[in-house]
Amino acid sequence: MENNLNNKKIELLAPVGDERGLKAAVNAGADAVYFGTKSFNARVGAAENFDEKALENNIKFAKLRNVNVYITVNTLVYNDEIDKVLPLIKRVSDFGADAIIVQDLGITDIVRNNLNIAMHASTQMSCNNLDSVKLLKSIGIDRVVLAREMSLENIKYIRDNTDIELETFVHGSLCASFSGQCAYSYLHGGRSANRGACAQPCRMEYTGGKTDYPLSTKDLMTIDIIPNLLESGITSFKIEGRAKRSEYAAITTSIYRHAIDLALENKDIPIEKYRESLMKIFNRGGFSQGYYYNSKDIFENYKPSHDGEYIGEVVAYKKNKIYIKAEKELNVYDGLSFGESGQIGMQISDLYKDNVRVKRAKGNLSFSAVIKNVNVGDEVYRTTDKLQMDEAEKIIESDNFKHLLDLNCIIGFNNKKIKLIVSSRDDERLNNIEYISDYIIQEAKTKATTKEDIFNSLSKTGGTVFEFENINIEDNFQNPFIPIKILNEARRALIEKLENVLMQSKEINYSKNIYTNINYPNTNIKVLIAGSEEKINLYSDIHYDKKILFPNVYDENIIKLFEDKKIDGIILPHVTFDKDIEVIKNIVEKTSGMIVICNNLGHIEALKGKAILWAGIGLNAINNYTVEFLYKLGVDVVISGIEAGKNLKHTLSIKEGLIPAMNFAFCPKSMSVGCSKCKEEDIIDHKRNIVIFDCVKIYNKTSFILENIKNKTGEVYIK
């Protein structure tokens, strides 16, 4: 593979859920890690995360080992939480974090006006088109985490047209819905995915499709397309999994580290070997390449949890012993699951082959068991491989990183002082770091301090990440006396200076005044949103100040309806790729004064000055700061987000109607029952409710699940 990246380093970004997970990721070869605090992050309930003291210590652990640290502040925030989140970000910045990952637009604006820490736009911002990336770059965002639904073609188009850093997921869980565009969990129990509390209704059981889990996606794996990803111009390869165990971080990071390095060296990647190992550590019925090549197998999932590795079948279960025929070697202490559900499991405590006790074997095996509901013929899967866990443990405990440095020690600098100067062949930041001791060297009255004494004191760097590979001592003072305490203090002071250099992070100087003044709109109006001209006509006897169309097809019929004054504007779906935006622009540019309800940042950037822009629920305005920021961006009216809970100042809100609660690039119902049977066959949830699917077409077709909401107050009626 020819490397077209101008020798730019490709970052491998690994997930961290706790301190052990951090050691796993760093020691396995991550270039950067991302983790969260005890609040305001999208895995706040699923991962252990870090309190303030642990946060400081673990940021230091990573950065001293040349690993960048990005802290997740990637949830939506309420008004009464702003006073808590800003001090948190300030502390994160002071601790040396290299960037924060953000979703909330209000937080973005607050940070850029008050702090200098770099910001990465979370995948929760739903950036899946060039215009959204351009807008974020214009406000100072340093990196965009692209939506998981991006194809390589989409990514290359963005890479060719912007120089901002781009980050994409290369391994791990996929959400069924566009991240940041899912209100399903919130509407089914009040647990908001946008606030780190997703109940994962997509992983629940449904009936009516070809699988019991039609909304549950396979996990992403890209080990077989690493060269293609490298050529696309992605800056950072991100592994998902902050809520998974530390062994997962160790194994996946190690495999992707080796795969990336091999690809960059134009060497073959042992794909099958790596795939087998990744299957063992975590998979949901196999893997998918996700949306990179628009793989249609994403929703072909028959189990929402770890599937493990197929081993064989149960041939007998008697006298508290299970007998199996194993196609692969099993180990004592392996974890197993039985049957299709995978919910019945155990750990092997003893293992027999042909009634002889062994530690590892395949073929006709037996082991002690006291579990129920295991039957002859049940499939057996290995969910934990003892040997793989041993391999992960070695990685986690293998902290042998060292900065190898040369040290020049001048005894008698400026006649009577000690000067230490460091140089590094590997890290320019550590070149010419100096320390000059305040101690005035005395002439020895009895025993002089020897070069050996000096060497021994200065070389004691154990317990640090530094090692003085070569120590040169210039003796410019005859017969010196230097207490060992002074030499030790000089060594510690120099190491502290080296650590301070490594703890520095890139500062961003945000441009503060890039917006026009805000003219708040009249929000004392009544708005109708309807899915067809017929529905709009149906409500003609009711007064609405504005009538907005949500069409099934976005074509030039919209222009005619607008010119005939039957509609005041249109609402755009939450999922729009670059070719979709071109279609919309071609329609809007043929009109004057049309309202366009935008549900993606790219809509605002592409249509600014071409239409009257309203911010829809897809822009997730749940605090006054986000509302104000959207007005600064040139929006004329803001509709508050579903999670807002109450009316925000200067906004409209949804009164009642069906809203897109999940938004898809691929329709899971189409994958399950077929597009032609969509209206004939139903997907039914565990409460026996029919799940309502619908779709619209611009250039691409996008689908969504509709959920009915009804609020006590609100100005927007959806029919």
Buried (B, 14 or more C-beta within 10 A) or exposed (E): EEBEBEEEEBBBBBBBBBBBBBBBBBBBBBBBBBBBBBBBBBBBEBBBBBEEEBBBEBBBBBBBBBBBBBBBBBBBBBBEBBEEBBEBBBBBBEBBBBBBBBBBBBBBBBBBEEBEBBBBBBBBBBBBBBBBBBBBBEBBBBBBBBBBBBBBEBBBBBBEEBEBBBBBBBBBBBBBBBBBBBBBBBBBEEBBBBBBBBBBBBBBEBEBBEBBBBBBBBBBBBBBBBBBBBBBBBBBBBBBBBBBBBBBBBBBBBBBBBBBBBBBEEEEBBEEEBBBBBBBBBBBBBBBBBBBEBBEBBBBBBBBBBBBBEBBBBBEBEEEEBBBBBEEBBBBBBBBBBBEEBEBBBEBEEBBBEEEEBEEBBEBBBBBBEEEEBEEEBBBBBBBBBEBBEBBBEBBEEEEEEBBBBBBBBBBBEEBBBBBBBEBEEBEEBBEBEBBBEBEBBEBEEEBBEEEBBBEBBBEBEEBBBEBBEBEBEBBBEEBBBEEEBBEBBBBBBBEBBBEBBBEBEEBEBEEEEBEEBEBBEBEEBBBBBBEBEBBEEBEEEEBEBBBBBBEEBBEEBBEBBEEEBBBBBBBBBBBBBEBBBBBBEBBEEBEEBBBBBBBBBBBBBBBEBBBBBBBBBBBBBBBBBBBBBBBBBBBBBBBBBBBBEBBEBBBBBBBBBBBBBBBBBBBBBBBBEEEEBEEEBBEBEEEEEBBBBBBBBBBBBBBBBBEBEBEEBBBBBB
